[in-house]
């Protein structure tokens, strides 16, 4: 595997000591304290997203800013240059080329392994254009906050559409019309929810009837859906309808039409790069791994780059534990393995931008594969 000239000639970070460095035991306190603080912020934002609607809309941004600000503040506070830790030192074109070089080797192996894993779970490949489309931004994503009294929510996830409502105490009946949904399969519905059509034709809209509170989840390969709602026979006001993960509300009456598209790919790539991968790489591979390079182990030649395997491994363990802290599932620990590769790329290419681009592309590829191998309903 080829590396950039910059990465090949990079001086080991543990030789780039700041002047008047504190004793080793004191130097462990700073990175571990920032790691614990950053983990608490991440977990705290995740909890707050389920309780506060405004946090649900800005939670990712809040976490990303903390990931980028805290290490830069810590370095500048001690008179160290962030560029010496690969932060802000990458060039976009060169970093993209480096990420794609590694991707040409790793991604085919990953796709093959994913195929075997999906087949072992009984999932089959759905190689269709529809499988790669997603609901538009106004409808896409599961809301994180709890349903409030007086609210109606509609959101889409892959081929599924979920409708939830919770009327005010003085209201009694709820009705919804969902057009263009075709021959829908009912995944889940609460007691008392009834589904009818004006005729037997799938082209006719579904009519949903319910009482003061209910939930309905449907599945069908529809490319669009038209919706309108009534409460006690009167049209629902737009401000009471909340759409998608961001809880948008239409103006006027609560009605409209949503479509599936491919724009999610571009949006997801931008979000993963700017709000997920780059902030995480700045903190973990730039700051944290750079600090550990100064504290433990020594550099060894590995695939054309000088890499401190001890610091890369320690950083990857902490990276995996932080992911486990946000979602308590053992599968989250698997991020240890790509983290080891990100750590190698940080030293091989001399910046955090190259592993960040590869990190973002990996996350997007994982989402594409999840759509191509849909789970059983």
HUDA-V941274 format. One line per field, one symbol per residue. ss: DSSP state (2 for helix, 1 for strand, 0 for the rest). psi: psi as a letter, one per 20 degrees, with the letter a starting at -180 (. if undefined). burial: # if it has 16 or more other C-alpha atoms within 10 Angstrom, else .. Layout:
ss: ???
psi: ???
burial: ???
This chain:
ss: 00002222000022200000000222222222222222222222222220002222222222222222222222222000022220000002222222222222222222222222222200000000022201100001000000000001111110011111110000000111111000001111100001111000000001111100111111100001111111100110122211100001000010111111102222222222222222222222222222222220000111001110222222222222222222000222222222222222222220002222222222222222222200000
psi: pqrqhghhjpqphiimpqqlqrqghhihgghhghggghggggggggghhihphhhhhjgggggghghhgghgggghhjkqphhijjojiqpgghhggghhghhhggghhggghggggghhijqqpnmqhhhirqqrhiipqpqhqqprpiqpqpqqocjqpppqqnrqhiqhqpqqpoqjibnqpogqqrpipqprqhripiiqqpppprbhprqppqpqlqirppqqqqpkiqppqhiipppahilqpqqcqmqapqqqajhhggggggghghifgggghggghfgghgghhihqarqqpoljqopnhghgggghghgghhhhhhomphhhiiigghhggggghghhijrihghggggghghghhhghhhhmqqp.
burial: ..##..##...###................#..##..##.###.#####...#.###.###.##.###.###.##....#.#.####..#....##.###.##..........##..#....#......################.....######.##########......###########....#...#..........################..####.#####...####.###########..###..####..##..############################..##.....####################.#.....##.##..###########################...######...
